[in-house]
Amino acid sequence: MFSFTKKMFLCLMMVFVVFADCSDRVVVNVDRGVMKPINIALHMQDGTHSMKELMLRVIRNDLQGCYLFKAIPNGAFMQNLQGANQIPNFSLWKAINTQYLVNSEAHMEGGVLQVKMVLYDVLAQSKISEYTLKGNAKEWRKMAHMLANKIYERIIGENGYFDTKILYVATQRAAHGRKIHRLAIMDQDGENHRYLTNGNTMVLTPRLSPDGSEFCFFAYREKKVNGRRIPLDACIYRYEFGNSRTHLLIKTQGMSYAPRYSPDGTSLIFSMTKHGSSSIYRYDIVTRKIIRLTHGKCIDTSPCYSPDGKFIVFNSDRGGSQQLYVMNSDGSNVRRLSFGHYRYATPVWSPRGDWIAFTCFNRDGFFIGVIHPDGTGERRVASGYLVESPSWSPNGREILYSSRDALGREKIYRVDITGYNKHEVATPLSAIDPEWSANLGIN
């Protein structure tokens, strides 16, 4: 299996990268809720006569899409820089309220695109980083996302996430009211969309492996009995990106739900229903052994590992109402996490380990919320009709989820952890069950 570095090399032909830090300054604390966006100017000298507007549009949309930046319109620029090596006149950029300036240039040689980017702190009148990227011109969009990552990382002080993917289930109504479900994947900004399955089977809850080389999902066939759809062959499958093949992973005796990988990728946890109750199980991918982790006649479901693999969060009605619980990874030491007057579901641990996102609902409506692993800090970040299936961005700063609009159409939305900035991620068809990938190994 290829490493992340090898994958990126094959995909983009990265042959020369320079990133020089000239300052340790970090200006943003994104935990403080509402903040004023940072004014940034994006300038590119285009030697290719074609890439300037394309690449700048992607970078601009990435930075403004996370609501931490505001791009200054090009028409306001008071200086036309002639290449990345030119030192800017800081007073001219300060006059239009620029806080950070990106001075870049692009050149094309034989199908190879090279971009050099220099990032300046205008107020301090200093260069804080320099970055050169070289790759296949067909991958210009990915290169633009990587440049946006570097800008984000140097100013915000955290990993960028603009070159990532979103995996989800596309839904469509067919003849006789049948609903078609297809697995699909796209860039985090909704571009480069493609379908992975043909819709012949019902597919749900796709979940990526830690290295991004594959994902698991739940699938079953249906039959009609007295007008009712009855599921058949309920199984857990895995899909390999390298060869675009689907393999049967677990064929269970009862209905199984919500598979997820362990952080080390050696096992899966999922829930399985037998005799009217649902318990949580672990499947060892190497030995193929299934171990039951929870017991009793209650309904335990939607398990998710903590980033360090030591704990599992899940929802259960064992206390009389549907609440969140945390247990050790071996099923011991179960403790209740939530105590609200709601029904809690689909918990998922943040990659940073500091929050757990969940769905909750009562007679007042449906909400996406977050809570600390010790049970403190519970709050709502999004609401809407049938909001569900939260999924974290790779840096733990945004949450994806699905909901329905006023016409009943299923859509994917993203919201930052403050709960203030929400927008739709456009998809060709209706969409549910989003999963945000770190893009490791995915082409």
Phi, psi and omega in degrees: 000131184290148173283168179301316183297317180295320179299314181295324180295316181293324185285317189244357182054045181292115184242349181205116180227127176233131178221104185254123177271129179243357181202148176259016187288131173234128191252352189237134168249104186277006176271355188269012176082225185294131178218159178279128181300152179278131178280120181229138177255132182245109183242134177223129171269117190258109175273354182265347181061021180209333189270341188305301184291324179298309184290319180295325179296318179295313180299315180299314181295321177300309185292318180285335181292337177269001174065015177260349184229153171231118181279129178286132181302141181300330180295344180271350183299138179254000178219132176259099184288141183254065178107160186291340183276350181285132177282126183288156171275098189299328182295326178290322179284325177294329181295336178255025174064032177281129175264320177228145181235130172256115176251118187221166175214150181232140178222146179240131177220111176058041180082000178256126181259129176238130180234130173247131183232132175239131181251128181244144166268108186292318182295322179274353181053051184215151173278130182248343175196158177219136187216131177238132184230135182226130183191181179297129183299335178293341180259029183301325182294316178297321178297320178297319176299321180293324176294318176298323176302315183295322177297312180301313185295319183286329182269317183275328179089015179227165182297138173284163184216028185274344178262037184254174182239158172238121176262139182201178176251119177272135182239149182204137177282135179241195182296148177061028175077003180292141181253123180268133177243127178230139174284138182218161180216150180204167172293160183298340178264009176091359180271172178053050183280141174206153178264144183254337179229164188265355178090010180286338178235158175284123179238141182213162172045061173291133182225128187279149173286160182302325181270359176074008182280344182203172172215156175252158179202164179260136181213151175202156172267162182235156167221158180259130177231114181054040177084356180255143178276124180246126180288143177234153172050050179290114187220164173253129182242167171231147180242128180260123181291328185300320181239006178057036181250148177250134181234142172290127181254309181224124172250109187263164179277335178241181178289129180246155186218156162049060176288145175216146178282152168286158182302332179269359176076009184269348183211167174239148167243146181199169176249148181222136183261129174219133174055038174087355177238163182231132180234165181260136183232155173244135179246120177278117186294329182282308183274344182065023177272142177251125182242129178279130183257329178239154185224165178116179182264009180276177178254106175251128183204178177055054180283151177209131179287151166287159183302330179271357177078005184275336186227162176228129173259145180203171174246147186207153174256018184299339179264007179106334175225161184283110184228174177267141178226154175234140177220165173295160184295343177267005178094359181272167173055057178285130177225147180280138183256317184254151180220022181281170180268053179225175167256119185262145182207170173042056178288147177215131185282138175294146176302334179277345180083001186268341181224158168236122176270153183203166170257140173220155182203150172207197184295343180277343179142194183245143184217153165256128181231172175227153180209146176288153181299344176266006177091000181264167171073018183297133177201161178270146175237345179200154176217164180158176182286120178054041173295139184195175172057059176293147177214136186274148167293157183301334178261006175072022183252347178224160180232130170269150173199166177249153180203176177243142179274188184296337179264006179084008180281134181278128184222161177255136177232160173229144181218143178280169189293343176285339181086003185266332188246106184235137172206160183280144169259109188292138176228151181298322179241181173298155188214140176220174172052056180286149176222123184267126185255149173280001175068025177280116177080002182261125177257000000 
